[in-house]
């Protein structure tokens, strides 16, 4: 920056300009430094949050695929048990299957052992689906809530992974008629949800 000397008062003019030149950048420098610090802090928080969000997205997708497969199998079991609505009798591929009557038979008609076994199987798979509906949606809500409020990231990632594995294993245990495996896996999944909820709750208290 070039300084012009005042012919009437050279020393005073130069001194005035030097003071202005030395002080002018300060109001701009401090906000810029503060802005950079805030930006870096925001980026760090975003990166930290990203791992938990990605884990949540992955686990949600896995659980949806698992639920879709479970529901599809259960639908097939309902056909074998004659538990579908009557209008489903018109669908293709009904050869060898009982009439679809919601599983309702007239009292004077005996039920075969094959149909009885098919009904038991259908009820088992319906309970698997019902248990998923009772557990998974609320669990995912608690997990995403904990992630949003800033619960400890690594803890949430581990809990979501364990919950997903426990729900898949629970289905296998239910279908295979394994106890106490089924009860233990259900309890494990619920404890993961509880721990994640507490993780999020504690994060905004401290």
DRENPA-3360 file (N, C-alpha, C; in nm, 2 decimals, always signed):
BEGIN
1 = XXXXXXXX = +0.09/-0.12/+0.00/+0.00/+0.00/+0.00/+0.09/+0.12/+0.00 ~ +0.07/+0.22/-0.10/+0.15/+0.34/-0.11/+0.09/+0.45/-0.02 ~ +0.18/+0.52/+0.05/+0.13/+0.63/+0.14/+0.17/+0.76/+0.07 ~ +0.07/+0.85/+0.06/+0.10/+0.99/+0.01/+0.12/+1.08/+0.12 ~ +0.23/+1.16/+0.11/+0.27/+1.25/+0.22/+0.19/+1.38/+0.20 ~ +0.14/+1.43/+0.31/+0.06/+1.55/+0.31/+0.17/+1.67/+0.31 ~ +0.17/+1.76/+0.21/+0.27/+1.86/+0.21/+0.26/+1.96/+0.32 ~ +0.14/+1.98/+0.38/+0.12/+2.08/+0.48/+0.17/+2.02/+0.62;
9 = XXXXXXXX = +0.14/+1.90/+0.64/+0.18/+1.84/+0.77/+0.23/+1.70/+0.74 ~ +0.35/+1.68/+0.69/+0.40/+1.55/+0.64/+0.41/+1.45/+0.75 ~ +0.46/+1.48/+0.87/+0.48/+1.38/+0.97/+0.34/+1.34/+1.02 ~ +0.26/+1.43/+1.05/+0.12/+1.40/+1.10/+0.05/+1.32/+1.00 ~ +0.06/+1.35/+0.87/-0.02/+1.28/+0.77/+0.03/+1.13/+0.76 ~ +0.16/+1.11/+0.76/+0.22/+0.98/+0.75/+0.18/+0.90/+0.87 ~ +0.19/+0.96/+0.98/+0.15/+0.88/+1.11/+0.01/+0.84/+1.11 ~ -0.08/+0.93/+1.06/-0.22/+0.90/+1.05/-0.25/+0.78/+0.96;
17 = XXXXXXXX = -0.18/+0.78/+0.84/-0.20/+0.68/+0.75/-0.15/+0.54/+0.79 ~ -0.03/+0.55/+0.86/+0.03/+0.43/+0.92/-0.06/+0.36/+1.02 ~ -0.12/+0.44/+1.10/-0.21/+0.39/+1.21/-0.33/+0.33/+1.14 ~ -0.39/+0.39/+1.04/-0.51/+0.34/+0.97/-0.47/+0.21/+0.90 ~ -0.35/+0.21/+0.84/-0.31/+0.09/+0.76/-0.29/-0.03/+0.85 ~ -0.23/-0.01/+0.97/-0.20/-0.12/+1.06/-0.33/-0.17/+1.13 ~ -0.43/-0.08/+1.15/-0.54/-0.13/+1.23/-0.66/-0.17/+1.14 ~ -0.66/-0.14/+1.01/-0.77/-0.17/+0.92/-0.79/-0.32/+0.91;
25 = XXXXXXXX = -0.69/-0.41/+0.89/-0.72/-0.55/+0.87/-0.78/-0.62/+0.99 ~ -0.76/-0.57/+1.11/-0.79/-0.64/+1.23/-0.94/-0.68/+1.24 ~ -1.03/-0.59/+1.21/-1.18/-0.62/+1.22/-1.21/-0.74/+1.12 ~ -1.14/-0.76/+1.01/-1.17/-0.86/+0.92/-1.10/-0.99/+0.95 ~ -0.98/-0.98/+1.01/-0.90/-1.10/+1.04/-0.96/-1.19/+1.15 ~ -1.01/-1.12/+1.25/-1.07/-1.20/+1.36/-1.19/-1.27/+1.33 ~ -1.29/-1.21/+1.26/-1.41/-1.29/+1.22/-1.37/-1.40/+1.12 ~ -1.27/-1.38/+1.03/-1.24/-1.49/+0.94/-1.18/-1.61/+1.02;
33 = XXXXXXXX = -1.09/-1.58/+1.11/-1.03/-1.69/+1.19/-1.14/-1.76/+1.27 ~ -1.23/-1.69/+1.33/-1.34/-1.75/+1.40/-1.43/-1.83/+1.31 ~ -1.46/-1.78/+1.19/-1.54/-1.85/+1.09/-1.47/-1.98/+1.05 ~ -1.34/-1.98/+1.03/-1.27/-2.10/+0.99/-1.28/-2.21/+1.11 ~ -1.26/-2.16/+1.23/-1.27/-2.25/+1.34/-1.41/-2.32/+1.35 ~ -1.52/-2.23/+1.34/-1.65/-2.29/+1.34/-1.68/-2.38/+1.23 ~ -1.62/-2.35/+1.11/-1.64/-2.44/+0.99/-1.57/-2.57/+1.01 ~ -1.45/-2.57/+1.07/-1.38/-2.69/+1.10/-1.45/-2.78/+1.20;
41 = XXXXXXXX = -1.51/-2.71/+1.30/-1.58/-2.78/+1.41/-1.70/-2.85/+1.35 ~ -1.77/-2.77/+1.26/-1.89/-2.83/+1.20/-1.86/-2.95/+1.11 ~ -1.75/-2.94/+1.03/-1.71/-3.05/+0.95/-1.67/-3.17/+1.03 ~ -1.60/-3.15/+1.14/-1.56/-3.26/+1.23/-1.69/-3.33/+1.28 ~ -1.79/-3.25/+1.33/-1.91/-3.31/+1.38/-1.98/-3.38/+1.27 ~ -1.98/-3.33/+1.15/-2.05/-3.40/+1.04/-1.99/-3.53/+1.01 ~ -1.85/-3.54/+1.01/-1.78/-3.66/+0.98/-1.81/-3.76/+1.09 ~ -1.81/-3.71/+1.21/-1.83/-3.80/+1.33/-1.97/-3.86/+1.32;
49 = XXXXXXXX = -2.07/-3.78/+1.28/-2.20/-3.82/+1.27/-2.22/-3.92/+1.16 ~ -2.14/-3.91/+1.05/-2.16/-3.99/+0.93/-2.15/-4.14/+0.96 ~ -2.06/-4.18/+1.04/-2.04/-4.33/+1.06/-2.17/-4.38/+1.12 ~ -2.23/-4.32/+1.22/-2.35/-4.36/+1.29/-2.47/-4.37/+1.19 ~ -2.48/-4.26/+1.11/-2.58/-4.26/+1.01/-2.57/-4.37/+0.91 ~ -2.45/-4.39/+0.86/-2.43/-4.50/+0.76/-2.46/-4.64/+0.83 ~ -2.42/-4.66/+0.95/-2.45/-4.78/+1.02/-2.60/-4.80/+1.03 ~ -2.67/-4.69/+1.07/-2.81/-4.70/+1.08/-2.88/-4.73/+0.95;
57 = XXXXXXXX = -2.83/-4.67/+0.84/-2.89/-4.69/+0.71/-2.86/-4.84/+0.67 ~ -2.74/-4.89/+0.69/-2.71/-5.03/+0.66/-2.79/-5.13/+0.73 ~ -2.80/-5.11/+0.86/-2.88/-5.20/+0.95/-3.03/-5.19/+0.91 ~ -3.08/-5.08/+0.88/-3.22/-5.06/+0.84/-3.25/-5.14/+0.71 ~ -3.16/-5.13/+0.62/-3.17/-5.20/+0.49/-3.17/-5.35/+0.52 ~ -3.08/-5.40/+0.60/-3.07/-5.54/+0.62/-3.19/-5.59/+0.69 ~ -3.24/-5.52/+0.79/-3.37/-5.56/+0.86/-3.49/-5.56/+0.77 ~ -3.49/-5.46/+0.67/-3.60/-5.46/+0.58/-3.60/-5.59/+0.49;
65 = XXXXXXXX = -3.48/-5.62/+0.44/-3.47/-5.74/+0.35/-3.50/-5.86/+0.43 ~ -3.46/-5.87/+0.55/-3.49/-5.98/+0.64/-3.64/-5.99/+0.66 ~ -3.71/-5.88/+0.68/-3.85/-5.88/+0.71/-3.93/-5.91/+0.58 ~ -3.88/-5.86/+0.46/-3.94/-5.90/+0.34/-3.94/-6.05/+0.31 ~ -3.82/-6.11/+0.33/-3.81/-6.25/+0.31/-3.90/-6.33/+0.41 ~ -3.91/-6.28/+0.53/-3.99/-6.35/+0.63/-4.14/-6.34/+0.59 ~ -4.19/-6.22/+0.55/-4.33/-6.21/+0.51/-4.36/-6.29/+0.39 ~ -4.26/-6.30/+0.29/-4.28/-6.38/+0.17/-4.30/-6.53/+0.21;
73 = XXXXXXXX = -4.22/-6.58/+0.30/-4.23/-6.72/+0.34/-4.36/-6.74/+0.41 ~ -4.40/-6.65/+0.50/-4.52/-6.66/+0.57/-4.64/-6.66/+0.48 ~ -4.64/-6.59/+0.37/-4.74/-6.59/+0.27/-4.76/-6.72/+0.21 ~ -4.65/-6.79/+0.18/-4.65/-6.92/+0.12/-4.71/-7.02/+0.22 ~ -4.67/-7.01/+0.35/-4.73/-7.10/+0.45/-4.88/-7.08/+0.47 ~ -4.93/-6.96/+0.45/-5.07/-6.94/+0.46/-5.15/-7.01/+0.35 ~ -5.09/-7.01/+0.23/-5.15/-7.08/+0.12/-5.16/-7.23/+0.15 ~ -5.05/-7.28/+0.20/-5.05/-7.43/+0.23/-5.15/-7.46/+0.34;
81 = XXXXXXXX = -5.18/-7.36/+0.43/-5.28/-7.39/+0.54/-5.42/-7.35/+0.50 ~ -5.44/-7.30/+0.38/-5.58/-7.26/+0.34/-5.62/-7.13/+0.42 ~ -5.53/-7.05/+0.46/-5.56/-6.94/+0.55/-5.57/-6.81/+0.47 ~ -5.56/-6.81/+0.34/-5.57/-6.69/+0.26/-5.71/-6.65/+0.23 ~ -5.74/-6.53/+0.19/-5.88/-6.49/+0.16/-5.93/-6.58/+0.04 ~ -6.07/-6.60/+0.04/-6.13/-6.68/-0.07/-6.09/-6.64/-0.21 ~ -6.08/-6.51/-0.23/-6.05/-6.46/-0.37/-5.91/-6.50/-0.42 ~ -5.83/-6.55/-0.33/-5.69/-6.60/-0.37/-5.70/-6.73/-0.43;
89 = XXXXXXXX = -5.82/-6.80/-0.43/-5.83/-6.93/-0.50/-5.82/-6.91/-0.65 ~ -5.84/-6.79/-0.70/-5.83/-6.77/-0.84/-5.69/-6.75/-0.89 ~ -5.59/-6.74/-0.80/-5.45/-6.72/-0.84/-5.39/-6.84/-0.90 ~ -5.29/-6.82/-0.99/-5.23/-6.94/-1.05/-5.14/-7.01/-0.95 ~ -5.12/-7.14/-0.98/-5.03/-7.22/-0.90/-5.10/-7.27/-0.77 ~ -5.23/-7.30/-0.78/-5.31/-7.35/-0.66/-5.32/-7.50/-0.66 ~ -5.26/-7.56/-0.76/-5.28/-7.71/-0.76/-5.22/-7.78/-0.64 ~ -5.29/-7.87/-0.58/-5.25/-7.94/-0.46/-5.27/-7.86/-0.33;
97 = XXXXXXXX = -5.32/-7.74/-0.34/-5.33/-7.66/-0.21/-5.48/-7.67/-0.17 ~ -5.51/-7.66/-0.04/-5.65/-7.66/+0.01/-5.72/-7.53/-0.04 ~ -5.85/-7.53/-0.03/-5.93/-7.41/-0.06/-5.89/-7.30/+0.04 ~ -5.88/-7.18/-0.01/-5.85/-7.07/+0.07/-5.98/-7.02/+0.14 ~ -5.99/-7.03/+0.27/-6.11/-6.99/+0.34/-6.08/-6.92/+0.47 ~ -5.96/-6.85/+0.47/-5.91/-6.79/+0.60/-5.88/-6.89/+0.70 ~ -5.87/-7.02/+0.66/-5.84/-7.12/+0.76/-5.97/-7.17/+0.83 ~ -6.09/-7.13/+0.79/-6.21/-7.17/+0.85/-6.27/-7.29/+0.78;
105 = XXXXXXXX = -6.30/-7.39/+0.85/-6.36/-7.51/+0.80/-6.49/-7.54/+0.87 ~ -6.58/-7.61/+0.80/-6.71/-7.65/+0.86/-6.68/-7.76/+0.96 ~ -6.76/-7.75/+1.07/-6.74/-7.84/+1.18/-6.75/-7.99/+1.15 ~ -6.84/-8.02/+1.05/-6.86/-8.16/+1.01/-6.75/-8.21/+0.92 ~ -6.66/-8.13/+0.88/-6.55/-8.18/+0.79/-6.43/-8.21/+0.87 ~ -6.38/-8.33/+0.87/-6.25/-8.36/+0.94/-6.13/-8.29/+0.88 ~ -6.03/-8.26/+0.96/-5.91/-8.19/+0.92/-5.80/-8.30/+0.91 ~ -5.73/-8.30/+0.80/-5.62/-8.40/+0.78/-5.50/-8.36/+0.87;
113 = XXXXXXXX = -5.42/-8.46/+0.89/-5.29/-8.43/+0.97/-5.20/-8.33/+0.89 ~ -5.20/-8.35/+0.76/-5.12/-8.26/+0.68/-5.16/-8.12/+0.69 ~ -5.30/-8.10/+0.68/-5.35/-7.96/+0.69/-5.33/-7.91/+0.83 ~ -5.34/-7.99/+0.93/-5.32/-7.95/+1.07/-5.17/-7.90/+1.09 ~ -5.08/-7.98/+1.03/-4.94/-7.94/+1.04/-4.91/-7.81/+0.97 ~ -4.98/-7.80/+0.85/-4.96/-7.67/+0.77/-5.01/-7.55/+0.85 ~ -5.12/-7.57/+0.92/-5.17/-7.46/+1.00/-5.08/-7.42/+1.12 ~ -5.02/-7.52/+1.18/-4.93/-7.49/+1.29/-4.81/-7.42/+1.23;
121 = XXXXXXXX = -4.76/-7.46/+1.12/-4.65/-7.39/+1.05/-4.68/-7.25/+1.02 ~ -4.80/-7.23/+0.97/-4.85/-7.09/+0.93/-4.86/-7.00/+1.05 ~ -4.91/-7.06/+1.16/-4.92/-6.98/+1.29/-4.78/-6.94/+1.34 ~ -4.69/-7.03/+1.33/-4.55/-7.00/+1.37/-4.49/-6.89/+1.29 ~ -4.50/-6.89/+1.16/-4.45/-6.78/+1.08/-4.52/-6.65/+1.10 ~ -4.65/-6.66/+1.13/-4.72/-6.54/+1.16/-4.67/-6.47/+1.29 ~ -4.64/-6.56/+1.38/-4.58/-6.51/+1.51/-4.44/-6.44/+1.49 ~ -4.37/-6.50/+1.40/-4.24/-6.44/+1.36/-4.26/-6.30/+1.31;
129 = XXXXXXXX = -4.35/-6.29/+1.21/-4.38/-6.16/+1.15/-4.43/-6.06/+1.26 ~ -4.52/-6.11/+1.34/-4.57/-6.02/+1.45/-4.47/-5.97/+1.54 ~ -4.38/-6.06/+1.58/-4.27/-6.03/+1.67/-4.18/-5.92/+1.61 ~ -4.15/-5.94/+1.48/-4.07/-5.83/+1.41/-4.14/-5.70/+1.41 ~ -4.27/-5.70/+1.39/-4.35/-5.57/+1.39/-4.35/-5.51/+1.53 ~ -4.35/-5.59/+1.63/-4.36/-5.54/+1.76/-4.22/-5.48/+1.81 ~ -4.11/-5.53/+1.75/-3.98/-5.50/+1.80/-3.90/-5.41/+1.71 ~ -3.89/-5.44/+1.58/-3.80/-5.36/+1.49/-3.83/-5.22/+1.47;
137 = XXXXXXXX = -3.96/-5.18/+1.44/-3.98/-5.04/+1.41/-3.95/-4.95/+1.53 ~ -4.00/-4.98/+1.65/-3.97/-4.90/+1.77/-3.82/-4.90/+1.80 ~ -3.75/-5.01/+1.78/-3.61/-5.01/+1.80/-3.54/-4.92/+1.71 ~ -3.57/-4.91/+1.58/-3.51/-4.82/+1.48/-3.54/-4.68/+1.52 ~ -3.66/-4.65/+1.57/-3.69/-4.51/+1.61/-3.60/-4.47/+1.73 ~ -3.58/-4.56/+1.82/-3.49/-4.52/+1.94/-3.35/-4.50/+1.89 ~ -3.30/-4.59/+1.80/-3.16/-4.57/+1.74/-3.14/-4.44/+1.67 ~ -3.23/-4.40/+1.58/-3.22/-4.28/+1.51/-3.23/-4.16/+1.60;
145 = XXXXXXXX = -3.31/-4.17/+1.70/-3.32/-4.06/+1.80/-3.19/-4.04/+1.87 ~ -3.12/-4.15/+1.91/-3.00/-4.15/+1.98/-2.89/-4.09/+1.89 ~ -2.89/-4.12/+1.76/-2.79/-4.07/+1.67/-2.81/-3.92/+1.65 ~ -2.94/-3.88/+1.64/-2.96/-3.74/+1.61/-2.92/-3.65/+1.73 ~ -2.94/-3.69/+1.85/-2.91/-3.60/+1.96/-2.76/-3.61/+2.00 ~ -2.68/-3.70/+1.93/-2.54/-3.70/+1.95/-2.49/-3.80/+2.04 ~ -2.56/-3.92/+2.05/-2.51/-4.02/+2.14/-2.37/-4.07/+2.10 ~ -2.30/-4.13/+2.19/-2.16/-4.17/+2.16/-2.16/-4.26/+2.04;
153 = XXXXXXXX = -2.08/-4.22/+1.93/-2.09/-4.28/+1.80/-2.06/-4.43/+1.80 ~ -1.94/-4.46/+1.85/-1.90/-4.60/+1.85/-2.00/-4.70/+1.92 ~ -2.05/-4.65/+2.03/-2.14/-4.73/+2.11/-2.27/-4.75/+2.03 ~ -2.32/-4.65/+1.96/-2.44/-4.67/+1.88/-2.42/-4.76/+1.76 ~ -2.30/-4.75/+1.70/-2.27/-4.84/+1.59/-2.27/-4.99/+1.63 ~ -2.20/-5.01/+1.74/-2.20/-5.15/+1.79/-2.34/-5.20/+1.83 ~ -2.41/-5.12/+1.90/-2.55/-5.16/+1.94/-2.64/-5.19/+1.83 ~ -2.63/-5.10/+1.72/-2.72/-5.13/+1.60/-2.68/-5.26/+1.53;
161 = XXXXXXXX = -2.55/-5.28/+1.53/-2.50/-5.41/+1.46/-2.55/-5.53/+1.54 ~ -2.53/-5.52/+1.67/-2.57/-5.64/+1.75/-2.72/-5.66/+1.75 ~ -2.80/-5.55/+1.75/-2.95/-5.56/+1.74/-2.99/-5.63/+1.61 ~ -2.93/-5.59/+1.50/-2.96/-5.65/+1.37/-2.93/-5.80/+1.37 ~ -2.81/-5.83/+1.42/-2.77/-5.97/+1.42/-2.87/-6.05/+1.51 ~ -2.90/-5.99/+1.62/-2.99/-6.06/+1.72/-3.13/-6.09/+1.66 ~ -3.18/-5.99/+1.58/-3.31/-6.01/+1.52/-3.31/-6.12/+1.41 ~ -3.21/-6.12/+1.34/-3.19/-6.23/+1.24/-3.18/-6.37/+1.30;
169 = XXXXXXXX = -3.10/-6.37/+1.41/-3.08/-6.50/+1.48/-3.21/-6.54/+1.55 ~ -3.29/-6.44/+1.60/-3.41/-6.47/+1.67/-3.51/-6.54/+1.57 ~ -3.52/-6.49/+1.45/-3.60/-6.56/+1.35/-3.57/-6.70/+1.33 ~ -3.44/-6.73/+1.31/-3.39/-6.87/+1.29/-3.43/-6.95/+1.42 ~ -3.41/-6.90/+1.53/-3.44/-6.97/+1.66/-3.59/-7.00/+1.67 ~ -3.67/-6.90/+1.63/-3.82/-6.92/+1.63/-3.86/-7.03/+1.54 ~ -3.81/-7.02/+1.42/-3.85/-7.12/+1.32/-3.80/-7.26/+1.35 ~ -3.68/-7.27/+1.41/-3.62/-7.40/+1.45/-3.67/-7.45/+1.59;
177 = XXXXXXXX = -3.76/-7.37/+1.65/-3.82/-7.41/+1.78/-3.71/-7.43/+1.89 ~ -3.62/-7.33/+1.90/-3.51/-7.33/+1.99/-3.54/-7.24/+2.11 ~ -3.55/-7.30/+2.23/-3.56/-7.23/+2.35/-3.45/-7.29/+2.45 ~ -3.38/-7.20/+2.53/-3.41/-7.06/+2.55/-3.34/-6.97/+2.45 ~ -3.29/-7.02/+2.34/-3.22/-6.93/+2.25/-3.30/-6.82/+2.20 ~ -3.43/-6.85/+2.17/-3.52/-6.75/+2.12/-3.54/-6.63/+2.22 ~ -3.56/-6.67/+2.34/-3.59/-6.57/+2.45/-3.46/-6.49/+2.48 ~ -3.35/-6.55/+2.48/-3.22/-6.48/+2.50/-3.19/-6.38/+2.39;
185 = XXXXXXXX = -3.22/-6.42/+2.26/-3.19/-6.33/+2.15/-3.29/-6.22/+2.15 ~ -3.41/-6.24/+2.19/-3.51/-6.13/+2.20/-3.46/-6.03/+2.31 ~ -3.42/-6.09/+2.42/-3.37/-6.00/+2.53/-3.25/-5.92/+2.49 ~ -3.16/-5.98/+2.42/-3.04/-5.91/+2.37/-3.07/-5.80/+2.28 ~ -3.17/-5.82/+2.19/-3.21/-5.71/+2.10/-3.27/-5.59/+2.18 ~ -3.35/-5.62/+2.28/-3.42/-5.52/+2.36/-3.32/-5.44/+2.44 ~ -3.22/-5.51/+2.49/-3.12/-5.45/+2.57/-3.04/-5.35/+2.49 ~ -3.01/-5.39/+2.36/-2.94/-5.30/+2.27/-3.02/-5.17/+2.25;
193 = XXXXXXXX = -3.15/-5.18/+2.23/-3.24/-5.06/+2.21/-3.23/-4.98/+2.34 ~ -3.25/-5.04/+2.45/-3.24/-4.96/+2.58/-3.11/-4.89/+2.60 ~ -3.00/-4.96/+2.57/-2.87/-4.90/+2.59/-2.85/-4.78/+2.49 ~ -2.90/-4.79/+2.37/-2.88/-4.68/+2.27/-2.97/-4.56/+2.32 ~ -3.09/-4.59/+2.37/-3.17/-4.48/+2.42/-3.10/-4.41/+2.53 ~ -3.05/-4.48/+2.63/-2.98/-4.42/+2.74/-2.85/-4.35/+2.69 ~ -2.79/-4.40/+2.59/-2.67/-4.33/+2.53/-2.70/-4.20/+2.48 ~ -2.81/-4.19/+2.41/-2.86/-4.06/+2.35/-2.91/-3.97/+2.47;
201 = XXXXXX = -2.98/-4.02/+2.56/-3.03/-3.94/+2.67/-2.92/-3.88/+2.75 ~ -2.82/-3.96/+2.78/-2.71/-3.91/+2.87/-2.63/-3.80/+2.79 ~ -2.62/-3.82/+2.66/-2.54/-3.73/+2.58/-2.58/-3.58/+2.59 ~ -2.71/-3.55/+2.60/-2.75/-3.41/+2.61/-2.77/-3.37/+2.76 ~ -2.74/-3.46/+2.85/-2.74/-3.42/+2.99/-2.61/-3.37/+3.04 ~ -2.50/-3.42/+2.98/-2.36/-3.39/+3.02/-2.30/-3.29/+2.93;
% end
